[in-house]
Amino acid sequence: MSSQLEKSIESIITSQTDVNNKLDQLLKLEKQNRLKEHADQKDSMLILESIHKLLSSCNQNDKLIETLEILIKKHGQFKQNIFDFVVLIIESLAEVEQLNKLIPILDNKIYLELAYCKLVDKIADSYIEKKELHKAYDSISKLDLENVNTIDLDLKLSILIKQMKLCNQLKKYEDTIIYSKKIIPKQIFKFKHLKEKFEREYYLLLIEVYNDSNDYYKIGSTLNLMIDSDPEFKEDELIDCINFLIFSDYDTHLNISLLSSLQKQNKDLIKLIEVKKLLDSFLSKDLIFADEKKSLIVEGKYSFQKPKFDDHVKVFNLKIIEHNIRVISTYYENIRIERLIELLNIDSKSVNVEGVIMDMINNNQITAKINRPLGIINFVPYGNDNKNIITQWTDNLELLLNHIDVIDNLIEKEKIVHGI
């Protein structure tokens, strides 16, 4: 770096002339440096920093933006210097109106795409601070991060999470899902700093979406992922995980597999006596009696909370009925519907037992036939036909894969403990 250049800059800055005159002299100095045979990148950056310092200190931000627009058009500029100059300007501007003036200047310039992302991110933050969420969403939703090759993962995730959060706040849940698919947890959260910084918020935002649409299995399975990846998870998250998996459609490969795994693997259930009782009851081969239902309801952060409390109680009661029917199907070959209602201890006027049984048959929870004229249900044990052989094979395969996942998690924990 030329000491002569430093003296020239100092002389201009400390002169008694006005700001415009000083700027003209600095721009003239910049042009001389740029056009000389062996232009120096460091010297060029020093001049740009001096221009920024001069105009910022005098609160001449509009002039600073105009100067940037002029310099970008000049041939022979060092692109890295212009990039750094742009970043300096973005960091120094506070007014969202001035930040918006930079958008057309930076747009469609590949070497400034990262600066453009930082600019839009700051604009969105400014709108969020002012509670102008629609404007924040409109600005940040224009970013297509897939085509930004120079962006680092930290900034990319920060923007994607912000996009998801804004979508949730504006009830644009379909857009949340679109943005969430741009994050691949297994690839991204294997990096410790990204996992610690973003993983939890990412999953919580998805749970908000699933909770709105009553997608119980996705809520439960997402919470299960959080519990598996975070040893310091909250108790109400484990409660919600179990509740929502119970609310889910019965499937031995999905919710029942996860519930069984939690029952066997999760040591924290010992501290949550009521939740353990619920899980043990639901996975047992015993009937759950009517007087037990209230004691099995355990509130979580999302489950059994207003405004969905009544819906959750209704679903929970249905799952208890389904559980009891599955249990009865293992002990009875046939049973009268009146006797089944008596055993279930339910009000036949409020619950269509026959309809519940038909749904369970259609969903492969039980195999049965209903003789309506006689009012008898015939429970048919699973045979050894090809369909059931395939079902047993997939059950065994699912069990094997679960064991592999558990072993993989244990190996990872050992690696972390021993610093391998």
C-alpha positions as CSV (number, residue, x, y, z in Angstrom):
1,M,0.0,0.0,0.0
2,S,1.4,3.4,-1.0
3,S,2.2,5.8,1.8
4,Q,1.8,8.6,-0.7
5,L,-1.8,7.5,-1.3
6,E,-2.5,7.6,2.4
7,K,-1.2,11.1,2.6
8,S,-3.2,12.2,-0.4
9,I,-6.4,10.7,1.1
10,E,-5.7,12.3,4.5
11,S,-5.1,15.7,2.8
12,I,-8.4,15.5,1.0
13,I,-10.4,14.4,4.1
14,T,-8.9,17.1,6.4
15,S,-9.2,19.9,3.8
16,Q,-11.6,22.8,4.5
17,T,-13.7,22.2,1.4
18,D,-17.3,20.9,1.4
19,V,-18.2,17.2,1.2
20,N,-19.0,17.3,-2.5
21,N,-15.6,18.7,-3.3
22,K,-13.9,16.1,-1.2
23,L,-15.9,13.3,-2.9
24,D,-15.0,14.6,-6.3
25,Q,-11.3,14.6,-5.4
26,L,-11.5,11.0,-4.0
27,L,-13.3,9.8,-7.1
28,K,-10.6,11.5,-9.2
29,L,-8.0,9.7,-7.1
30,E,-9.9,6.4,-7.5
31,K,-9.9,6.9,-11.3
32,Q,-6.2,7.6,-11.4
33,N,-5.4,4.4,-9.4
34,R,-7.8,2.3,-11.5
35,L,-6.5,3.4,-14.9
36,K,-2.8,3.2,-14.1
37,E,-0.9,0.3,-15.7
38,H,-0.5,-1.8,-12.5
39,A,-3.5,-0.9,-10.5
40,D,-3.3,-2.0,-6.9
41,Q,-6.3,-3.7,-5.3
42,K,-5.4,-2.6,-1.8
43,D,-5.0,1.0,-2.8
44,S,-8.3,0.9,-4.6
45,M,-10.1,-0.5,-1.5
46,L,-8.5,2.1,0.7
47,I,-10.0,4.9,-1.5
48,L,-13.4,3.2,-1.4
49,E,-13.3,2.9,2.4
50,S,-12.4,6.6,2.6
51,I,-15.4,7.5,0.4
52,H,-17.7,5.4,2.6
53,K,-16.2,6.9,5.8
54,L,-16.6,10.5,4.4
55,L,-20.2,10.2,3.3
56,S,-21.4,8.1,6.3
57,S,-19.9,10.5,8.8
58,C,-21.8,13.3,7.1
59,N,-25.0,11.3,6.9
60,Q,-24.9,11.6,3.1
61,N,-26.4,8.1,2.6
62,D,-28.3,9.0,-0.6
63,K,-25.1,10.4,-2.1
64,L,-23.3,7.2,-1.0
65,I,-25.8,5.1,-2.9
66,E,-25.5,7.3,-6.0
67,T,-21.7,7.0,-5.8
68,L,-21.9,3.2,-5.6
69,E,-24.1,3.1,-8.7
70,I,-21.6,5.2,-10.6
71,L,-18.6,3.1,-9.4
72,I,-20.3,-0.2,-10.3
73,K,-20.6,0.9,-13.9
74,K,-16.9,1.9,-14.2
75,H,-14.8,-0.6,-16.2
76,G,-11.7,-2.0,-14.6
77,Q,-13.0,-2.1,-11.0
78,F,-11.9,-4.9,-8.8
79,K,-15.0,-7.0,-8.2
80,Q,-13.9,-8.0,-4.7
81,N,-13.5,-4.4,-3.8
82,I,-16.9,-3.4,-5.1
83,F,-18.4,-6.4,-3.1
84,D,-16.7,-5.3,0.1
85,F,-17.7,-1.7,-0.6
86,V,-21.4,-2.8,-1.0
87,V,-21.2,-4.8,2.3
88,L,-19.9,-1.7,4.1
89,I,-22.8,0.3,2.8
90,I,-25.4,-2.3,3.7
91,E,-24.0,-2.5,7.3
92,S,-24.0,1.3,7.7
93,L,-27.5,1.9,6.4
94,A,-30.4,1.8,8.9
95,E,-33.4,3.1,7.0
96,V,-35.3,0.5,5.1
97,E,-36.2,3.1,2.4
98,Q,-32.5,3.6,1.7
99,L,-31.8,-0.1,1.8
100,N,-34.5,-0.7,-0.8
101,K,-32.7,1.7,-3.2
102,L,-29.8,-0.7,-3.3
103,I,-32.0,-3.6,-4.7
104,P,-32.1,-2.5,-8.4
105,I,-28.4,-1.6,-8.2
106,L,-27.3,-5.1,-7.0
107,D,-30.0,-7.2,-8.8
108,N,-28.8,-9.6,-11.5
109,K,-25.1,-9.1,-10.8
110,I,-23.6,-12.5,-10.2
111,Y,-20.5,-11.3,-8.3
112,L,-22.8,-9.3,-5.9
113,E,-25.4,-12.1,-5.3
114,L,-24.1,-12.8,-1.8
115,A,-24.3,-9.1,-0.9
116,Y,-27.8,-9.0,-2.4
117,C,-28.8,-11.8,-0.1
118,K,-27.4,-9.9,2.9
119,L,-29.3,-6.8,1.8
120,V,-32.7,-8.5,1.4
121,D,-32.1,-10.3,4.8
122,K,-31.5,-6.9,6.5
123,I,-34.5,-5.4,4.8
124,A,-36.7,-8.2,6.0
125,D,-35.3,-7.8,9.6
126,S,-36.2,-4.1,9.4
127,Y,-39.8,-4.8,8.4
128,I,-40.0,-7.5,11.1
129,E,-38.9,-5.0,13.8
130,K,-41.7,-2.6,12.6
131,K,-44.2,-5.5,12.7
132,E,-44.8,-5.1,9.0
133,L,-44.7,-8.9,8.4
134,H,-46.4,-8.8,4.9
135,K,-43.7,-6.4,3.6
136,A,-41.0,-8.6,5.2
137,Y,-42.4,-11.7,3.5
138,D,-42.8,-10.0,0.2
139,S,-39.1,-8.9,0.2
140,I,-37.5,-12.1,1.5
141,S,-39.7,-14.5,-0.6
142,K,-38.1,-13.1,-3.7
143,L,-34.8,-14.7,-2.8
144,D,-34.0,-17.8,-4.8
145,L,-31.2,-19.3,-2.6
146,E,-30.9,-22.4,-4.8
147,N,-29.1,-20.3,-7.5
148,V,-26.8,-18.5,-5.1
149,N,-23.5,-20.5,-5.3
150,T,-21.4,-18.2,-3.1
151,I,-23.7,-18.2,0.0
152,D,-22.5,-20.0,3.1
153,L,-24.7,-22.6,4.8
154,D,-25.0,-20.5,8.0
155,L,-26.6,-17.5,6.1
156,K,-28.6,-19.7,3.9
157,L,-30.2,-21.6,6.8
158,S,-30.8,-18.3,8.6
159,I,-32.7,-16.9,5.7
160,L,-34.7,-20.2,5.1
161,I,-35.7,-20.4,8.7
162,K,-36.7,-16.7,8.6
163,Q,-38.8,-17.4,5.5
164,M,-40.5,-20.4,7.3
165,K,-41.2,-18.3,10.4
166,L,-42.8,-15.5,8.4
167,C,-44.9,-18.0,6.5
168,N,-46.2,-19.4,9.8
169,Q,-46.9,-16.0,11.3
170,L,-48.9,-15.1,8.2
171,K,-50.6,-18.6,8.1
172,K,-49.0,-19.4,4.7
173,Y,-48.4,-23.0,5.8
174,E,-48.1,-24.4,2.3
175,D,-45.2,-22.0,1.7
176,T,-43.6,-23.1,4.9
177,I,-43.5,-26.7,3.6
178,I,-42.0,-25.5,0.3
179,Y,-39.2,-23.7,2.1
180,S,-38.6,-26.6,4.6
181,K,-37.9,-29.0,1.7
182,K,-34.9,-26.9,0.8
183,I,-33.3,-28.0,4.1
184,I,-32.3,-31.6,4.2
185,P,-31.8,-32.4,7.9
186,K,-29.5,-35.5,7.5
187,Q,-27.1,-33.5,5.3
188,I,-27.3,-30.1,7.1
189,F,-27.6,-31.0,10.7
190,K,-24.6,-33.3,10.7
191,F,-22.5,-30.2,11.2
192,K,-22.5,-29.5,14.9
193,H,-22.7,-25.7,14.8
194,L,-25.6,-25.7,12.4
195,K,-27.4,-28.4,14.4
196,E,-27.1,-26.4,17.6
197,K,-28.2,-23.2,15.9
198,F,-31.0,-24.2,13.6
199,E,-32.3,-27.8,14.1
200,R,-34.6,-27.2,17.0
201,E,-36.3,-24.1,15.5
202,Y,-36.6,-25.9,12.1
203,Y,-38.5,-28.8,13.7
204,L,-40.7,-26.5,15.9
205,L,-41.8,-24.5,12.8
206,L,-42.8,-27.7,11.1
207,I,-44.7,-28.8,14.1
208,E,-46.7,-25.6,14.0
209,V,-47.7,-26.4,10.4
210,Y,-48.7,-30.0,11.2
211,N,-50.6,-28.9,14.3
212,D,-52.7,-26.5,12.2
213,S,-53.6,-29.3,9.7
214,N,-54.1,-31.9,12.5
215,D,-51.4,-34.2,10.9
216,Y,-50.9,-36.1,14.2
217,Y,-48.4,-38.6,12.9
218,K,-46.1,-36.0,11.5
219,I,-46.2,-34.0,14.7
220,G,-45.4,-37.1,16.7
221,S,-42.6,-38.3,14.4
222,T,-41.1,-34.9,14.2
223,L,-41.0,-34.6,18.0
224,N,-39.5,-38.1,18.1
225,L,-36.7,-36.8,15.8
226,M,-36.1,-33.9,18.1
227,I,-36.0,-36.2,21.2
228,D,-33.5,-38.5,19.4
229,S,-31.2,-35.7,18.4
230,D,-31.4,-33.6,21.6
231,P,-30.6,-35.3,24.9
232,E,-31.8,-32.2,26.8
233,F,-35.3,-32.1,25.3
234,K,-38.2,-30.8,27.3
235,E,-40.6,-33.1,29.2
236,D,-43.7,-31.7,27.5
237,E,-42.2,-32.6,24.1
238,L,-42.0,-36.2,25.1
239,I,-45.6,-36.0,26.3
240,D,-46.7,-34.5,23.0
241,C,-44.7,-37.0,21.1
242,I,-46.6,-39.9,22.7
243,N,-50.0,-38.2,22.7
244,F,-49.8,-37.4,19.0
245,L,-48.5,-40.8,18.0
246,I,-51.5,-42.3,19.9
247,F,-53.8,-39.9,18.0
248,S,-52.4,-41.1,14.7
249,D,-53.9,-43.8,12.5
250,Y,-52.9,-47.2,13.8
251,D,-50.0,-48.6,11.8
252,T,-47.5,-51.1,13.0
253,H,-44.8,-49.7,10.7
254,L,-45.3,-46.1,11.7
255,N,-46.8,-44.9,15.0
256,I,-46.8,-48.2,16.8
257,S,-43.2,-48.9,15.9
258,L,-42.2,-45.5,17.3
259,L,-44.3,-45.9,20.4
260,S,-42.7,-49.3,21.0
261,S,-39.3,-47.9,20.5
262,L,-40.0,-45.1,23.0
263,Q,-41.3,-47.6,25.5
264,K,-38.2,-49.7,25.4
265,Q,-35.5,-47.0,24.8
266,N,-36.5,-43.8,26.5
267,K,-35.3,-43.8,30.2
268,D,-37.0,-40.4,30.8
269,L,-40.4,-42.1,30.9
270,I,-39.5,-43.3,34.4
271,K,-39.8,-39.7,35.6
272,L,-43.2,-39.2,33.8
273,I,-45.3,-41.8,35.6
274,E,-48.6,-40.8,34.1
275,V,-47.2,-40.8,30.5
276,K,-45.6,-44.2,31.1
277,K,-48.9,-45.5,32.3
278,L,-50.6,-44.2,29.2
279,L,-48.0,-45.7,26.8
280,D,-48.0,-49.1,28.6
281,S,-51.8,-49.2,28.6
282,F,-52.0,-48.4,24.9
283,L,-49.4,-51.0,23.9
284,S,-50.7,-53.7,26.2
285,K,-53.1,-56.6,25.4
286,D,-55.5,-55.4,28.2
287,L,-58.7,-53.4,28.0
288,I,-58.6,-49.8,29.0
289,F,-61.7,-49.2,31.2
290,A,-63.8,-46.1,31.2
291,D,-62.8,-45.0,34.7
292,E,-59.1,-45.0,33.6
293,K,-59.6,-42.6,30.6
294,K,-59.4,-39.3,32.6
295,S,-56.3,-40.4,34.4
296,L,-54.6,-41.2,31.1
297,I,-55.1,-37.7,29.7
298,V,-51.8,-35.9,30.1
299,E,-51.5,-32.3,28.8
300,G,-48.5,-31.3,26.7
301,K,-47.5,-28.1,25.0
302,Y,-49.8,-28.7,22.0
303,S,-51.8,-31.8,23.0
304,F,-55.0,-31.3,25.0
305,Q,-54.6,-27.5,24.8
306,K,-57.2,-24.9,23.7
307,P,-58.6,-24.4,21.2
308,K,-58.2,-28.0,20.2
309,F,-58.8,-29.6,23.6
310,D,-62.3,-31.0,22.7
311,D,-61.0,-32.4,19.3
312,H,-58.1,-34.1,21.1
313,V,-60.3,-35.7,23.7
314,K,-62.6,-36.9,21.0
315,V,-59.7,-38.5,19.0
316,F,-58.3,-39.9,22.2
317,N,-61.6,-41.6,23.2
318,L,-61.8,-43.1,19.7
319,K,-58.3,-44.5,19.9
320,I,-59.2,-46.1,23.3
321,I,-62.2,-47.7,21.7
322,E,-60.1,-49.0,18.8
323,H,-57.5,-50.3,21.2
324,N,-60.2,-52.2,23.1
325,I,-61.7,-53.7,20.0
326,R,-58.2,-54.9,18.9
327,V,-57.8,-56.5,22.3
328,I,-61.3,-58.1,22.2
329,S,-60.5,-59.5,18.7
330,T,-57.7,-61.5,20.1
331,Y,-59.9,-63.2,22.7
332,Y,-63.2,-63.7,20.8
333,E,-64.0,-65.5,17.6
334,N,-67.5,-63.9,17.5
335,I,-69.4,-61.5,19.7
336,R,-72.7,-59.8,19.6
337,I,-72.6,-56.1,19.0
338,E,-74.7,-55.4,22.2
339,R,-72.2,-57.4,24.2
340,L,-69.2,-55.6,22.6
341,I,-70.8,-52.2,23.5
342,E,-71.3,-53.4,27.0
343,L,-67.7,-54.5,27.3
344,L,-66.5,-51.2,25.9
345,N,-68.8,-49.3,28.3
346,I,-69.7,-46.7,25.7
347,D,-72.9,-44.9,24.7
348,S,-74.1,-46.5,21.4
349,K,-76.0,-43.3,20.6
350,S,-72.9,-41.1,20.7
351,V,-70.5,-43.7,19.1
352,N,-71.3,-45.7,15.9
353,V,-69.5,-48.9,17.0
354,E,-70.3,-50.7,13.7
355,G,-68.8,-47.7,11.8
356,V,-65.7,-47.8,13.9
357,I,-65.3,-51.5,13.3
358,M,-65.8,-51.1,9.5
359,D,-63.1,-48.4,9.5
360,M,-60.7,-50.7,11.4
361,I,-61.3,-53.5,8.9
362,N,-60.7,-51.2,6.0
363,N,-57.5,-49.9,7.6
364,N,-56.2,-53.5,8.3
365,Q,-56.3,-53.1,12.1
366,I,-58.4,-56.2,12.5
367,T,-59.9,-58.9,10.2
368,A,-63.6,-59.4,10.8
369,K,-67.0,-59.8,9.2
370,I,-70.3,-58.3,10.4
371,N,-73.5,-60.3,10.3
372,R,-76.0,-57.4,10.5
373,P,-79.2,-59.5,10.6
374,L,-78.0,-61.4,13.6
375,G,-76.0,-58.5,15.0
376,I,-72.8,-60.6,15.4
377,I,-69.2,-59.7,14.6
378,N,-67.0,-62.6,13.5
379,F,-63.3,-62.0,14.2
380,V,-61.2,-63.9,11.6
381,P,-57.6,-64.7,12.6
382,Y,-54.8,-63.8,10.2
383,G,-54.2,-66.8,7.8
384,N,-51.0,-67.7,6.0
385,D,-52.0,-66.4,2.6
386,N,-49.6,-64.5,0.5
387,K,-50.8,-61.1,1.7
388,N,-50.3,-61.9,5.3
389,I,-46.9,-63.5,4.7
390,I,-45.8,-60.2,3.0
391,T,-47.2,-58.3,6.0
392,Q,-45.3,-60.4,8.5
393,W,-42.1,-60.0,6.4
394,T,-42.5,-56.2,6.3
395,D,-43.1,-56.2,10.0
396,N,-39.9,-58.1,10.6
397,L,-38.0,-55.9,8.2
398,E,-39.3,-52.8,10.0
399,L,-38.2,-54.3,13.3
400,L,-34.7,-54.9,11.9
401,L,-34.4,-51.4,10.5
402,N,-35.4,-50.0,13.9
403,H,-32.7,-52.0,15.6
404,I,-30.2,-50.7,13.1
405,D,-31.3,-47.1,13.8
406,V,-30.9,-47.7,17.5
407,I,-27.4,-49.2,17.1
408,D,-26.4,-46.3,14.8
409,N,-27.5,-43.8,17.4
410,L,-25.6,-45.6,20.2
411,I,-22.4,-45.7,18.0
412,E,-22.8,-41.9,17.3
413,K,-23.2,-41.3,21.1
414,E,-20.1,-43.3,21.9
415,K,-18.1,-41.3,19.2
416,I,-19.2,-38.0,20.8
417,V,-18.4,-39.2,24.3
418,H,-14.9,-40.4,23.3
419,G,-14.2,-37.6,20.9
420,I,-13.7,-40.0,17.9
